Amino acid sequence: MGDEHLHATTLINPREEHRRDRRGRERVVARLQTDARRAGAREAKNQLALERAEARASAYLPASGEPGRAALRTPGRLRLPKHQDTSATLAGHYPFLAEAGLGSAGVFIGQDLYSGGSFVYDPWVLYQRGLITAPNVVLAGIVGSGKSSLAKSLYTRSLPFGRRVYVPGDPKGEHTAVAEAVGGRAIILGHGLRNRLNPLDEGLRASSLSDAEWAAQIAARRRDLIGALAETVLERSLTPLEHTAIDLALTDVVRSADVPILPMVVERILSPAPAAGRDDRLAEDGRLVGHALRRLVAGDLAGLFDGPSTVRFDPSLPMVSLDLSRVAENSTLISVLMTCSSAWMESALADPAGGQRWVIYDEAWRLMAYPSLLRRMDAQWRLARHYGIANMLIFHKLSDLDNVGDSGSAMRALASSLLANAETRIVYRQEPDQLGATGAALGLTRTEMNLLPALGTGQGLWRVKDRSFVVQHQMHPDELAVFDTTARMTG
């Protein structure tokens, strides 16, 4: 029994010895940690004492300031109310920080109201410097805010730099006096006038085109133009049968006449000439489109398109404007005239030797209501860099876009793409109920939106890509005499 008891004790002792060693190590670790904390506390205390000694040894000005006349102090203490704002807003309150502007090269606009310096803008210069990638401009402002004067100053002050100006549709006739003042021409069309506009004119031929290329371009432009006119009057897209009727009638007219005119095309569509292998139902297929085009030569829209052109689009002039003020009451006629003038202008824009040009779309909400015009505008905006042009779209308010097609429609998407392809957005005074739509359409911040109702006449918020400026437009008295649109009200 004694040996068995001794053997059991020998088996238990190693575990008890291991437990005692572990507890010993834990006590050693705890003691070392305590010593380290005490050493850190002593070091911090010594550092604090050193800092206090340095502070006591430093010399400070008295709380009341230096004595004597050089104190530059007021009798009473200056007390300012506390102001709380975001760091993004307060960053602009630093007194020695101001936006440097867009440089000195370009067209003088006026004064930057934040920096006090001159504000200069030129889309071609900014594009060359890499500050913008799209030269198009959107300008919005309520009636009387000064947006029309800004647009006229911008494009007329560009003329000395070698630029030209095209106004493919001026519903109010505001640009006529400006065109005449700068040595350009305003083409005035309307009922009772002798001017005629032939949609089938050849247009301007670019010097780089061969005879075959020029013939193909004329044929394509005429087909597109006649189709666009028909779609405008019908207020719908053409069917394949109607496209065939137009194409065959146009081919017959061009083959048989030196100067094709629209009445000839209408006659061929309604009464096609018999030909071998031609479908006898051609007259029935083109009946609706033929009667639609007949309105332009014999109906309520007659008198403007029923003969050879008496006016000519001269792209060499410094400015050309199409005055539509005589037909402003007829929206369909305005659309038809705009479609024809756009075809004229496109042939000039396609000329690589045409130079840099402004294209001004005034009262844009009226023009964008027609799909054919909207598609042409969208194509010109997308090809602005290729053509070397800068388009300007002028609105009263951005909510006018809500009248362009139905929500989610292709027309609404095209209208929105025009804004997306304009990196310069100029907003003049807006009514408070328009701030939400304006901010959403142009991507304005809340601070920028809050500025809009308080802007004065001639003051505008300029968004050039990601940079913002508040600019006061300045005009010479001679400019004001030509640009003024309130003469009838001020008498």
RALINBEL-V452176 format. One record per residue. N is the residue number from 1. SS is DSSP state (h for helix, s for strand, l for the rest). D_FIRST is the distance of its C-alpha to the first C-alpha in Angstrom with 1 decimal. Layout:
<<N | SS | D_FIRST> <N | SS | D_FIRST>>
This chain:
<<1 | l | 0.0> <2 | h | 3.8> <3 | h | 5.5> <4 | h | 5.1> <5 | h | 6.3> <6 | h | 8.7> <7 | h | 10.0> <8 | h | 10.9> <9 | h | 12.7> <10 | h | 14.5> <11 | h | 15.9> <12 | h | 17.3> <13 | h | 19.0> <14 | h | 21.9> <15 | h | 23.2> <16 | h | 23.3> <17 | h | 25.0> <18 | h | 27.6> <19 | h | 28.4> <20 | h | 29.2> <21 | h | 31.4> <22 | h | 33.3> <23 | h | 34.0> <24 | h | 35.2> <25 | h | 37.5> <26 | h | 39.0> <27 | h | 39.7> <28 | h | 41.5> <29 | h | 43.6> <30 | h | 44.6> <31 | h | 45.6> <32 | h | 47.7> <33 | h | 49.4> <34 | h | 50.3> <35 | h | 51.7> <36 | h | 53.8> <37 | h | 55.2> <38 | h | 56.1> <39 | h | 57.9> <40 | h | 59.8> <41 | h | 60.9> <42 | h | 62.1> <43 | h | 64.0> <44 | h | 65.6> <45 | h | 66.6> <46 | h | 68.2> <47 | h | 70.1> <48 | h | 71.4> <49 | h | 72.5> <50 | h | 74.3> <51 | h | 76.1> <52 | h | 77.2> <53 | h | 78.6> <54 | h | 80.5> <55 | h | 81.9> <56 | h | 83.0> <57 | h | 84.7> <58 | l | 86.6> <59 | l | 90.2> <60 | l | 91.2> <61 | l | 94.5> <62 | l | 95.0> <63 | l | 94.3> <64 | l | 98.0> <65 | l | 98.9> <66 | l | 101.0> <67 | l | 103.8> <68 | l | 107.5> <69 | h | 109.8> <70 | h | 107.6> <71 | h | 104.8> <72 | l | 106.3> <73 | l | 104.8> <74 | l | 106.2> <75 | l | 106.6> <76 | l | 104.1> <77 | l | 100.7> <78 | l | 100.5> <79 | l | 98.5> <80 | l | 97.8> <81 | l | 96.4> <82 | l | 93.0> <83 | l | 93.1> <84 | l | 90.2> <85 | l | 90.5> <86 | l | 88.6> <87 | h | 88.0> <88 | h | 90.2> <89 | h | 93.1> <90 | h | 92.6> <91 | h | 92.5> <92 | h | 96.2> <93 | h | 97.1> <94 | l | 96.5> <95 | l | 100.1> <96 | l | 100.4> <97 | l | 99.1> <98 | l | 101.7> <99 | l | 102.0> <100 | l | 104.0> <101 | l | 105.9> <102 | l | 106.8> <103 | l | 108.9> <104 | l | 112.6> <105 | l | 113.7> <106 | l | 115.2> <107 | s | 117.1> <108 | s | 117.3> <109 | s | 116.2> <110 | s | 116.1> <111 | s | 113.7> <112 | s | 110.0> <113 | l | 109.5> <114 | l | 106.1> <115 | l | 106.8> <116 | l | 110.6> <117 | l | 111.3> <118 | s | 113.4> <119 | s | 111.9> <120 | s | 112.9> <121 | s | 112.0> <122 | l | 112.8> <123 | h | 110.8> <124 | h | 111.9> <125 | h | 111.0> <126 | h | 107.6> <127 | h | 106.9> <128 | h | 107.9> <129 | l | 105.5> <130 | l | 102.7> <131 | l | 102.4> <132 | l | 103.1> <133 | l | 102.9> <134 | l | 105.3> <135 | s | 108.8> <136 | l | 109.4> <137 | s | 110.0> <138 | s | 109.6> <139 | s | 111.7> <140 | s | 111.4> <141 | l | 113.1> <142 | l | 114.9> <143 | l | 118.7> <144 | l | 120.1> <145 | l | 117.0> <146 | l | 118.8> <147 | h | 117.0> <148 | h | 120.3> <149 | h | 121.6> <150 | h | 118.3> <151 | h | 118.6> <152 | h | 122.3> <153 | h | 121.5> <154 | h | 118.7> <155 | h | 120.7> <156 | h | 124.0> <157 | l | 122.5> <158 | l | 121.0> <159 | h | 124.4> <160 | h | 125.2> <161 | h | 122.0> <162 | l | 123.6> <163 | l | 121.9> <164 | s | 123.7> <165 | s | 123.2> <166 | s | 123.4> <167 | s | 123.4> <168 | s | 123.4> <169 | s | 123.9> <170 | s | 125.2> <171 | l | 125.5> <172 | l | 127.0> <173 | l | 129.2> <174 | l | 127.5> <175 | l | 127.4> <176 | h | 131.0> <177 | h | 132.4> <178 | h | 129.7> <179 | h | 130.5> <180 | h | 134.1> <181 | h | 133.5> <182 | l | 131.5> <183 | l | 133.9> <184 | l | 132.1> <185 | s | 133.2> <186 | s | 132.4> <187 | s | 133.1> <188 | s | 134.2> <189 | l | 134.2> <190 | l | 135.2> <191 | l | 137.7> <192 | l | 141.3> <193 | l | 140.7> <194 | l | 142.1> <195 | l | 138.8> <196 | l | 137.3> <197 | l | 134.0> <198 | l | 133.7> <199 | l | 130.0> <200 | l | 130.9> <201 | l | 132.0> <202 | l | 130.6> <203 | l | 129.3> <204 | l | 128.6> <205 | l | 128.0> <206 | l | 125.5> <207 | l | 126.9> <208 | l | 124.0> <209 | l | 124.6> <210 | l | 126.4> <211 | h | 129.0> <212 | h | 126.6> <213 | h | 123.8> <214 | h | 126.2> <215 | h | 127.6> <216 | h | 124.1> <217 | h | 123.1> <218 | h | 126.3> <219 | h | 125.7> <220 | h | 122.1> <221 | h | 122.9> <222 | h | 125.8> <223 | h | 123.6> <224 | h | 120.8> <225 | h | 123.4> <226 | h | 125.2> <227 | h | 121.9> <228 | h | 120.7> <229 | h | 124.1> <230 | h | 123.8> <231 | h | 120.2> <232 | h | 121.3> <233 | h | 124.1> <234 | h | 122.2> <235 | l | 119.1> <236 | l | 116.9> <237 | l | 115.8> <238 | l | 118.2> <239 | l | 117.6> <240 | h | 117.7> <241 | h | 121.1> <242 | h | 122.5> <243 | h | 121.3> <244 | h | 123.1> <245 | h | 126.3> <246 | h | 126.3> <247 | h | 125.6> <248 | h | 128.4> <249 | h | 130.9> <250 | h | 130.1> <251 | h | 130.6> <252 | h | 134.0> <253 | h | 135.1> <254 | h | 134.1> <255 | h | 135.8> <256 | h | 139.1> <257 | l | 139.5> <258 | l | 139.6> <259 | l | 138.4> <260 | l | 136.1> <261 | l | 135.9> <262 | h | 133.9> <263 | h | 136.7> <264 | h | 137.0> <265 | h | 133.3> <266 | h | 133.6> <267 | h | 136.6> <268 | h | 134.8> <269 | h | 131.7> <270 | h | 133.8> <271 | l | 136.3> <272 | l | 134.7> <273 | l | 137.1> <274 | l | 136.9> <275 | l | 135.3> <276 | l | 134.4> <277 | l | 130.8> <278 | l | 130.3> <279 | l | 128.8> <280 | l | 131.5> <281 | l | 129.1> <282 | h | 128.8> <283 | h | 131.1> <284 | h | 129.0> <285 | h | 125.7> <286 | l | 127.1> <287 | h | 129.0> <288 | h | 126.7> <289 | h | 126.1> <290 | h | 129.8> <291 | h | 130.7> <292 | h | 128.1> <293 | h | 129.6> <294 | h | 133.1> <295 | h | 132.3> <296 | h | 132.4> <297 | h | 135.9> <298 | h | 137.7> <299 | l | 135.6> <300 | l | 134.5> <301 | l | 133.1> <302 | l | 136.3> <303 | l | 138.3> <304 | l | 135.6> <305 | l | 134.5> <306 | l | 137.6> <307 | l | 139.3> <308 | l | 138.9> <309 | l | 137.1> <310 | l | 139.4> <311 | l | 136.7> <312 | l | 134.5> <313 | l | 131.0> <314 | l | 131.5> <315 | l | 128.2> <316 | l | 129.9> <317 | l | 130.7> <318 | l | 128.5> <319 | s | 127.8> <320 | s | 128.5> <321 | s | 127.9> <322 | s | 128.5> <323 | s | 130.0> <324 | l | 129.1> <325 | h | 130.4> <326 | h | 133.3> <327 | h | 131.0> <328 | l | 128.2> <329 | l | 128.7> <330 | l | 128.0> <331 | h | 124.3> <332 | h | 124.8> <333 | h | 127.7> <334 | h | 125.6> <335 | h | 122.9> <336 | h | 125.5> <337 | h | 127.0> <338 | h | 123.7> <339 | h | 122.8> <340 | h | 126.0> <341 | h | 125.7> <342 | h | 122.1> <343 | h | 123.3> <344 | h | 125.9> <345 | h | 123.3> <346 | h | 120.8> <347 | h | 123.3> <348 | h | 123.9> <349 | h | 120.2> <350 | l | 119.5> <351 | l | 121.9> <352 | l | 119.8> <353 | l | 122.7> <354 | l | 122.8> <355 | l | 120.8> <356 | l | 118.5> <357 | s | 119.5> <358 | s | 118.6> <359 | s | 118.5> <360 | s | 118.8> <361 | s | 117.9> <362 | l | 119.3> <363 | l | 118.7> <364 | h | 115.8> <365 | h | 114.8> <366 | h | 118.1> <367 | h | 117.7> <368 | l | 114.1> <369 | l | 114.9> <370 | l | 116.3> <371 | h | 113.9> <372 | h | 116.3> <373 | h | 116.8> <374 | h | 113.1> <375 | h | 112.2> <376 | h | 114.8> <377 | h | 113.6> <378 | h | 110.0> <379 | h | 111.1> <380 | h | 113.0> <381 | h | 110.1> <382 | h | 107.7> <383 | l | 110.2> <384 | h | 111.2> <385 | h | 109.8> <386 | h | 111.4> <387 | h | 114.8> <388 | l | 114.5> <389 | s | 115.1> <390 | s | 113.7> <391 | s | 113.8> <392 | s | 114.1> <393 | s | 113.4> <394 | s | 114.8> <395 | s | 113.6> <396 | l | 114.2> <397 | l | 110.6> <398 | h | 107.7> <399 | h | 107.5> <400 | h | 110.6> <401 | h | 108.2> <402 | h | 107.2> <403 | h | 110.6> <404 | l | 110.0> <405 | l | 108.9> <406 | l | 106.2> <407 | l | 102.7> <408 | l | 100.7> <409 | l | 103.9> <410 | h | 104.8> <411 | h | 107.6> <412 | h | 105.3> <413 | h | 102.9> <414 | h | 105.9> <415 | h | 107.0> <416 | h | 103.5> <417 | h | 103.3> <418 | h | 106.5> <419 | h | 104.6> <420 | h | 101.6> <421 | l | 103.9> <422 | s | 105.4> <423 | l | 103.5> <424 | s | 106.1> <425 | s | 106.2> <426 | s | 108.7> <427 | s | 108.5> <428 | l | 111.2> <429 | l | 111.2> <430 | l | 109.6> <431 | l | 109.6> <432 | h | 106.3> <433 | h | 105.9> <434 | h | 105.9> <435 | h | 103.1> <436 | h | 100.4> <437 | h | 102.3> <438 | h | 103.4> <439 | h | 100.0> <440 | h | 98.4> <441 | h | 101.1> <442 | h | 101.2> <443 | l | 97.6> <444 | l | 98.4> <445 | l | 95.9> <446 | h | 96.1> <447 | h | 97.7> <448 | h | 100.3> <449 | h | 101.1> <450 | h | 101.6> <451 | h | 104.2> <452 | h | 106.5> <453 | l | 108.2> <454 | l | 109.2> <455 | l | 110.8> <456 | l | 114.4> <457 | l | 117.3> <458 | l | 116.8> <459 | s | 113.2> <460 | s | 110.5> <461 | s | 106.9> <462 | s | 106.6> <463 | s | 103.4> <464 | s | 103.6> <465 | l | 100.5> <466 | l | 97.6> <467 | s | 99.9> <468 | s | 101.7> <469 | s | 105.0> <470 | s | 107.3> <471 | s | 110.8> <472 | s | 114.2> <473 | s | 116.8> <474 | l | 120.0> <475 | l | 123.4> <476 | l | 126.8> <477 | h | 129.7> <478 | h | 131.3> <479 | h | 128.1> <480 | h | 128.0> <481 | h | 131.6> <482 | h | 130.7> <483 | h | 127.2> <484 | l | 128.0> <485 | l | 127.5> <486 | l | 128.5> <487 | h | 132.2> <488 | h | 133.2> <489 | h | 131.1> <490 | h | 132.1> <491 | l | 135.7>>
